[in-house]
């Protein structure tokens, strides 16, 4: 009985290590795609009216800090993020008109995103 218990334990440990070993790190392409998607989600939030006027300055400062930290940490991810932002803002601009009511903070940041290459 002890042998059966030992064998079952050994098999379970082996299977669990095998499963963990098969988990892989995201590829470079997957990582960049994540940041492009994250940028589009962030842009959608920024384009919405969910940011309260009194909190807007702090919000944009936090956003700039996030982008600055990302650039320091991972330049490729930062570039993917900024490409995603540029695309998202360009798509929004196609249908944005007087009904959107964006603030001055918003417009100053969109100018930055449009100019990013």
C-alpha positions as a Markdown table, in Angstrom:
| # | Residue | x | y | z |
|---|---|---|---|---|
| 1 | Unk | 0.0 | 0.0 | 0.0 |
| 2 | Unk | 2.9 | 2.3 | 0.8 |
| 3 | Unk | 4.4 | 1.7 | -2.6 |
| 4 | Unk | 1.1 | 2.6 | -4.4 |
| 5 | Unk | 0.8 | 5.8 | -2.3 |
| 6 | Unk | 4.5 | 6.7 | -3.1 |
| 7 | Unk | 4.0 | 6.0 | -6.8 |
| 8 | Unk | 0.8 | 8.1 | -7.0 |
| 9 | Unk | 2.6 | 10.9 | -5.2 |
| 10 | Unk | 5.6 | 10.7 | -7.6 |
| 11 | Unk | 3.3 | 10.6 | -10.6 |
| 12 | Unk | 1.4 | 13.7 | -9.4 |
| 13 | Unk | 4.5 | 15.6 | -8.8 |
| 14 | Unk | 5.9 | 14.7 | -12.2 |
| 15 | Unk | 2.7 | 15.7 | -14.0 |
| 16 | Unk | 2.5 | 19.0 | -12.1 |
| 17 | Unk | 6.1 | 19.9 | -12.9 |
| 18 | Unk | 5.5 | 19.0 | -16.6 |
| 19 | Unk | 2.4 | 21.2 | -16.7 |
| 20 | Unk | 4.3 | 24.2 | -15.1 |
| 21 | Unk | 7.2 | 23.7 | -17.5 |
| 22 | Unk | 4.9 | 23.9 | -20.5 |
| 23 | Unk | 3.6 | 27.3 | -19.5 |
| 24 | Unk | 5.5 | 29.8 | -21.6 |
| 25 | Unk | 6.4 | 33.4 | -21.4 |
| 26 | Unk | 4.5 | 35.6 | -23.9 |
| 27 | Unk | 6.2 | 36.2 | -27.2 |
| 28 | Unk | 7.4 | 39.6 | -28.2 |
| 29 | Unk | 4.5 | 39.9 | -30.6 |
| 30 | Unk | 2.0 | 38.9 | -28.0 |
| 31 | Unk | 3.5 | 41.5 | -25.6 |
| 32 | Unk | 3.4 | 44.3 | -28.1 |
| 33 | Unk | -0.2 | 43.3 | -29.1 |
| 34 | Unk | -1.1 | 43.6 | -25.4 |
| 35 | Unk | 0.2 | 47.1 | -25.2 |
| 36 | Unk | -1.6 | 48.1 | -28.4 |
| 37 | Unk | -4.8 | 46.8 | -27.0 |
| 38 | Unk | -4.2 | 48.4 | -23.6 |
| 39 | Unk | -3.6 | 51.8 | -25.4 |
| 40 | Unk | -6.9 | 51.4 | -27.3 |
| 41 | Unk | -8.8 | 50.7 | -24.0 |
| 42 | Unk | -7.1 | 53.7 | -22.3 |
| 43 | Unk | -8.0 | 55.9 | -25.3 |
| 44 | Unk | -11.6 | 54.8 | -25.2 |
| 45 | Unk | -11.8 | 55.7 | -21.5 |
| 46 | Unk | -10.1 | 59.1 | -22.1 |
| 47 | Unk | -12.5 | 59.8 | -24.9 |
| 48 | Unk | -15.5 | 59.0 | -22.8 |
| 49 | Unk | -17.0 | 61.6 | -20.4 |
| 50 | Unk | -16.2 | 59.4 | -17.4 |
| 51 | Unk | -13.3 | 61.6 | -16.2 |
| 52 | Unk | -14.7 | 64.2 | -13.8 |
| 53 | Unk | -13.7 | 67.7 | -14.6 |
| 54 | Unk | -12.2 | 68.4 | -11.2 |
| 55 | Unk | -10.1 | 65.2 | -11.4 |
| 56 | Unk | -9.0 | 65.7 | -15.0 |
| 57 | Unk | -5.7 | 67.4 | -14.4 |
| 58 | Unk | -4.6 | 64.7 | -12.0 |
| 59 | Unk | -5.8 | 62.0 | -14.4 |
| 60 | Unk | -3.7 | 63.3 | -17.3 |
| 61 | Unk | -0.7 | 63.7 | -15.0 |
| 62 | Unk | -1.1 | 60.1 | -14.0 |
| 63 | Unk | -1.4 | 59.1 | -17.6 |
| 64 | Unk | 1.8 | 60.9 | -18.5 |
| 65 | Unk | 3.6 | 59.3 | -15.6 |
| 66 | Unk | 2.5 | 55.8 | -16.7 |
| 67 | Unk | 3.7 | 56.5 | -20.2 |
| 68 | Unk | 7.0 | 57.8 | -19.0 |
| 69 | Unk | 7.6 | 54.8 | -16.7 |
| 70 | Unk | 6.7 | 52.4 | -19.5 |
| 71 | Unk | 9.2 | 54.1 | -21.8 |
| 72 | Unk | 11.9 | 53.7 | -19.2 |
| 73 | Unk | 11.0 | 50.1 | -18.5 |
| 74 | Unk | 10.5 | 48.8 | -22.0 |
| 75 | Unk | 10.9 | 50.9 | -25.1 |
| 76 | Unk | 9.3 | 48.4 | -27.5 |
| 77 | Unk | 6.2 | 48.2 | -25.3 |
| 78 | Unk | 6.1 | 52.0 | -25.1 |
| 79 | Unk | 6.2 | 52.3 | -28.9 |
| 80 | Unk | 3.5 | 49.7 | -29.3 |
| 81 | Unk | 1.4 | 51.5 | -26.7 |
| 82 | Unk | 1.8 | 54.9 | -28.4 |
| 83 | Unk | 1.0 | 53.4 | -31.8 |
| 84 | Unk | -2.2 | 52.0 | -30.3 |
| 85 | Unk | -3.0 | 55.4 | -28.9 |
| 86 | Unk | -2.4 | 57.2 | -32.2 |
| 87 | Unk | -4.6 | 54.7 | -34.1 |
| 88 | Unk | -7.4 | 54.9 | -31.5 |
| 89 | Unk | -7.4 | 58.7 | -31.5 |
| 90 | Unk | -7.4 | 58.8 | -35.3 |
| 91 | Unk | -10.4 | 56.5 | -35.4 |
| 92 | Unk | -12.2 | 58.6 | -32.9 |
| 93 | Unk | -11.4 | 61.8 | -34.8 |
| 94 | Unk | -13.2 | 60.5 | -37.8 |
| 95 | Unk | -16.5 | 60.8 | -36.1 |
| 96 | Unk | -15.8 | 63.3 | -33.4 |
| 97 | Unk | -17.5 | 66.6 | -33.8 |
| 98 | Unk | -19.3 | 69.2 | -31.7 |
| 99 | Unk | -21.3 | 66.5 | -29.8 |
| 100 | Unk | -18.1 | 65.1 | -28.1 |
| 101 | Unk | -17.4 | 68.1 | -25.9 |
| 102 | Unk | -13.8 | 67.3 | -25.1 |
| 103 | Unk | -11.8 | 69.5 | -22.7 |
| 104 | Unk | -8.6 | 71.5 | -23.3 |
| 105 | Unk | -6.6 | 68.8 | -21.5 |
| 106 | Unk | -8.0 | 66.2 | -23.8 |
| 107 | Unk | -7.1 | 68.3 | -26.9 |
| 108 | Unk | -3.6 | 69.0 | -25.7 |
| 109 | Unk | -3.0 | 65.3 | -25.2 |
| 110 | Unk | -4.5 | 64.2 | -28.5 |
| 111 | Unk | -2.2 | 66.6 | -30.3 |
| 112 | Unk | 0.7 | 64.8 | -28.6 |
| 113 | Unk | -0.7 | 61.4 | -29.6 |
| 114 | Unk | -1.3 | 62.5 | -33.2 |
| 115 | Unk | 2.2 | 63.7 | -33.6 |
| 116 | Unk | 3.8 | 60.5 | -32.2 |
| 117 | Unk | 5.7 | 58.6 | -34.9 |
